[in-house]
Amino acid sequence: MDRRAVQERFGILGDSPALRHALDRVRQVAAVDITVLLEGESGVGKELFATAIHGLSPRRHKRFVVVNCGAIPEGLIEAELFGAEKGAYTGSVERRAGYFEEADGGTLFLDEIGEMPLQAQVRLLRVLETGQFSRVGSSTVQSADVRIVGATNKDLGEEVRAGRFREDLYYRLAVFPIALPPLRDRAGDVEAIVRHRLAQI
């Protein structure tokens, strides 16, 4: 699928060199089953690009599961990602599947991954290395075939140096980084975006 067709299909507007470069990176990696890290400020369209990666991949007929890591309370993030057994924590009244189980065979989009607590980072690293995990409160090992697309508005390299993000996890996530440009760096795209919004109105 050419760049223009990708933009029309996934609603990505603009024709600036920086945007074209990012789209070419998406087209290059979509069919290759590796981890992708989308880097850019809030509002640059990271979820749109993640959707495009999934939609152009061999996994496109399976689930695309979106997780906002910054919106999950620290004490619950492991249960949300990996599931939990009944009684594993206060308020856990039944067994529940986690996002990894829900996304089995598909793509798991971990937005704001730079907000993930260090303890959860350890468990995520293990899943990326082995494909295996356990629900909170269980010793049973499960497997999930999941492609990870991460996204961050932080400089994860700086977060590693500051001790807030694991270096080994960073390198696991940044196998194929894609930098998404802010609108101020692609002023020529403003007109196309305004025309599209006006047409919607």
C-alpha positions in Angstrom: 0.0 0.0 0.0 1.5 3.4 -1.0 1.8 6.3 1.4 -1.2 8.2 0.2 -3.4 5.1 0.5 -2.2 4.6 4.1 -3.0 8.2 5.0 -6.5 7.9 3.5 -7.3 4.6 5.2 -6.1 5.7 8.7 -6.9 9.4 8.6 -3.4 10.7 8.8 -3.3 14.2 7.3 -0.4 16.2 5.8 2.3 16.0 3.3 5.4 17.5 5.0 8.7 15.8 4.7 8.8 14.9 8.4 5.4 13.2 8.2 6.2 11.4 5.0 9.3 10.0 6.6 7.3 8.8 9.6 4.8 7.1 7.3 7.5 5.5 5.3 8.9 4.0 8.6 5.4 2.7 9.4 5.1 1.1 5.9 8.6 -0.4 6.3 8.0 -2.1 9.7 4.3 -3.0 9.7 4.7 -6.4 8.1 7.8 -7.2 10.3 6.8 -8.7 13.6 9.0 -6.7 15.9 8.5 -4.2 18.7 8.0 -0.5 17.7 8.4 2.6 19.8 6.6 5.7 18.8 8.2 8.9 20.2 6.6 12.3 20.1 4.8 15.0 22.1 1.3 14.7 23.3 -1.2 15.2 20.4 1.0 14.1 17.5 -1.2 11.2 16.7 0.7 8.2 18.2 -2.5 6.1 18.5 -3.3 6.7 14.8 0.2 5.5 13.8 -0.1 2.5 16.1 -3.5 1.7 14.5 -1.8 1.9 11.1 1.0 -0.4 12.1 -1.6 -3.0 13.3 -3.8 -2.5 10.3 -1.0 -3.1 7.8 0.4 -6.1 9.7 -0.4 -9.8 9.4 -2.1 -9.5 12.8 -4.8 -7.1 11.4 -7.6 -9.6 11.8 -6.9 -10.0 15.5 -7.4 -7.6 18.3 -5.8 -4.2 18.7 -5.8 -3.5 22.4 -5.0 0.1 23.7 -3.6 0.6 27.2 -2.9 4.0 28.7 -0.2 3.2 31.1 -0.4 6.6 32.7 -4.0 6.3 33.6 -3.8 3.0 35.6 -3.1 3.3 39.3 0.4 2.0 40.2 -1.0 -0.7 42.5 -3.2 -2.1 39.7 -1.1 -2.0 36.6 0.2 -5.5 36.8 -3.3 -6.9 37.3 -4.5 -4.9 34.3 -1.7 -6.1 32.1 -1.4 -9.7 33.2 -4.8 -10.5 34.8 -5.6 -11.5 38.4 -7.0 -14.4 40.3 -10.0 -14.0 42.5 -8.9 -12.5 45.9 -5.5 -11.6 44.6 -6.0 -8.0 45.9 -8.6 -6.0 47.7 -11.7 -5.7 45.5 -10.7 -8.6 43.2 -14.0 -10.6 43.4 -13.5 -12.8 40.3 -10.8 -14.0 38.1 -10.1 -11.6 35.2 -8.0 -11.8 32.1 -5.3 -9.1 31.5 -4.6 -7.1 28.4 -1.9 -9.6 27.3 -4.5 -12.4 27.2 -7.0 -10.1 25.4 -4.5 -9.2 22.8 -3.3 -12.7 22.1 -2.5 -13.1 18.4 -2.9 -9.3 17.9 -1.2 -6.0 18.9 -1.0 -4.4 22.3 -0.5 -0.7 22.2 1.1 0.6 25.4 0.6 4.3 25.4 2.5 6.6 27.8 4.8 3.7 28.6 7.3 6.1 30.2 4.8 6.3 33.1 5.0 2.6 33.9 6.3 1.9 37.5 9.6 0.1 37.8 8.2 -3.1 39.3 5.8 -3.4 36.4 8.7 -2.8 34.0 10.4 -5.8 35.4 7.4 -8.1 34.6 6.9 -6.5 31.1 10.6 -7.2 30.3 10.1 -10.8 31.2 7.1 -11.1 28.9 9.0 -9.5 26.0 11.9 -11.9 26.5 9.9 -15.1 27.0 6.4 -14.5 25.9 5.3 -15.9 29.3 3.6 -14.4 32.3 1.4 -15.2 35.3 -1.8 -13.6 36.6 -1.4 -11.8 39.8 -2.1 -14.3 42.6 -1.3 -17.3 40.4 1.8 -19.4 39.9 0.5 -20.9 36.6 2.6 -19.7 33.7 0.7 -18.6 30.6 1.9 -17.6 27.1 0.7 -14.9 24.8 1.7 -14.1 21.2 1.5 -10.4 21.2 3.1 -7.6 19.2 4.0 -4.6 21.3 3.8 -1.1 20.0 4.9 1.4 22.7 4.5 5.1 22.8 5.9 7.9 24.9 6.1 11.7 25.1 9.2 11.4 27.2 12.8 11.1 26.3 13.3 7.5 27.5 17.0 7.8 27.2 16.9 10.6 29.8 14.5 8.6 31.9 17.0 5.7 31.9 19.9 8.0 33.0 17.7 9.4 35.8 16.9 5.8 37.0 13.2 6.0 36.3 13.2 3.6 33.4 15.0 0.3 33.0 17.8 0.3 30.4 17.2 -3.3 29.4 13.5 -2.6 28.8 14.3 0.5 26.8 16.4 -1.4 24.4 13.8 -4.1 24.1 11.1 -1.5 23.2 13.3 0.7 20.9 14.0 -2.1 18.4 12.4 0.2 15.7 11.8 3.7 16.9 9.7 6.1 14.9 9.8 9.9 15.7 6.5 11.6 15.1 6.9 15.4 14.4 4.8 18.0 16.2 2.6 20.3 14.0 4.8 23.3 14.6 7.5 21.5 12.7 5.2 20.8 9.7 3.4 24.1 9.3 2.6 23.3 5.7 0.2 20.6 6.9 -2.0 23.1 8.8 -4.2 24.0 5.8 -5.0 20.3 5.0 -6.0 19.7 8.7 -8.1 22.8 8.8 -9.9 22.0 5.6 -10.6 18.4 6.8 -12.0 19.7 10.1 -14.2 22.3 8.3 -15.5 19.5 6.0 -16.4 17.5 9.1 -18.3 20.4 10.6 
